Amino acid sequence: MFENIRSHRSAQLIVGLLIGICFGFLLQKGGVTTYEVIEGQLLLTDFTVIKVIGAAVLVAMPLLYISRHFGLTEQHVVKRGLGTSVIGGLIFGVGFALLGFCPGTVAGAIGQGSLDALFGGAVGILIGTALFAGLFPKLKNGIWAARPFNTTTLPELLRLSPTVVIPLCMVVGIIVFWLIEYLGL
Amino acid sequence: MNALTLPLWSPYVGGVGIGILVWLSFLLVNRPLGCSTSFHKTAGMIRKITNRTAVDQNEYYQSYPPTADYHWILVFGIIIGAFVSSSLSGVFAVEWVPPLFAATFSANPMFRWIVALIGGILLGFGARWAGGCTSGHGLSGMAQLSVTSIVTVCFFFLGGIATAMITFALAGGL
């Protein structure tokens, strides 16, 4: 249906820029482009980050499932393992807390004038990705590939249909939101 | 009051909008929404200027070539979007040290720069090791109920919560 856009590089760049602009706008308005909000989430005193991610996931989840059902979108899921999730995840987490931004919100912080996000955060991320590219040939057959997962998606793992798991996630998500608001977090 | 000039929206409203963007990304360009790839590609482009063969021969750059494409431009869009949003509401401000960092650790811009740089290096390295960041795994992956993404995001937050709790406790105790 959108083959014209999908097959043209310049069209992809325009869509990418537009989606990026909207993304940055919403991240800033959502409040997650500030150091205080991110650290507040990691210190469990401010749940803005969880609210933004949770609401986004709960909206995208049924939309992606329905559009995939009608052949409009495809699934893009990688299956890795504990070697990538645990080690990569923990290294990322330490950096997340020290910097106070993630790769998307650091860009948003730059846009609202944070020089530490630009000269510290963004420069550091560039260096970090280059270091990983350099080390990848040594890592790929070792610890990086350790303990691969057996299943790709949660419905597969639970042996339930997505038509059960998705509504279930949405109900659980709404209860969690309600609880967060009830506790005033 | 005009919504565009409000400094903040409800995080739920922001989140719903971002969820729609994730879906549009799949629908329009058949790609997940993710941010760390952009940094990886930009770093590859910069390295190509000084040492082209090293990049061309690197297996990881061969798998994810440093080209100007959809994922590359996303982050530049985010900078523009956040600039527009913060300018409209008047909260745009040039800042070296976030107030909470200054109050907790140090108001010295050089110290903040070093911490941010080290944090950034770990973030970039970890994101590529994990195969995505808070958007690639946290939004696109979790919205597709990916087991890899769900486990990865748990460890993003485990590592982040532990580090934040320890560093803030140490700073408070000193």
Interface residues (C-beta under 8 A of the other chain):
Chain A: F2 I5 R6 R9 Q12 L13 V15 G16 L17 L18 I19 G20 I21 C22 F23 G24 F25 L26 L27 Q28 K29 G30 G31 V32 T33 T34 Y35 E36 E39 L42 L43 L44 T48 K51 V52 I53 G54 A55 A56 V57 L58 V59 A60 M61 L63 L64 S67 L72 T73 E74 Q75 H76 V77 V78 K79 R80 G81 L82 T84 S85 V86 I87 G88 G89 L90 I91 F92 G93 V94 G95 F96 A97 L98 L99 G100 F101 C102 P103 G104 T105 V106 A107 G108 A109 I110 G111 Q112 G113 S114 L115 D116 A117 F119 G120 G121 A122 V123 G124 I125 L126 I127 G128 T129 A130 L131 F132 A133 G134 F136 P137 L139 K140 W144 F149 T151 T152 T153 L154 P155 E156 L157 P162 V165 I166 C169 F177
Chain B: L6 L8 W9 P11 Y12 V13 G14 G15 V16 G17 I18 G19 I20 L21 V22 W23 L24 S25 F26 L27 L28 V29 N30 R31 P32 L33 C35 S36 S38 F39 H40 T42 A43 G44 I46 R47 N58 E59 Y60 Y61 A68 D69 Y70 H71 W72 I73 L74 V75 F76 G77 I78 I79 I80 G81 A82 F83 V84 S85 S86 S89 V91 F92 A93 V94 E95 W96 V97 P98 P99 L100 F101 P109 R112 W113 I114 V115 A116 L117 I118 G119 G120 I121 L122 L123 G124 F125 G126 A127 R128 W129 A130 G131 G132 C133 T134 S135 G138 L139 S140 G141 M142 A143 Q144 L145 S146 V147 T148 S149 I150 V151 T152 V153 C154 F155 F156 F157 L158 G159 G160 I161 A162 T163 A164 M165 T167 F168
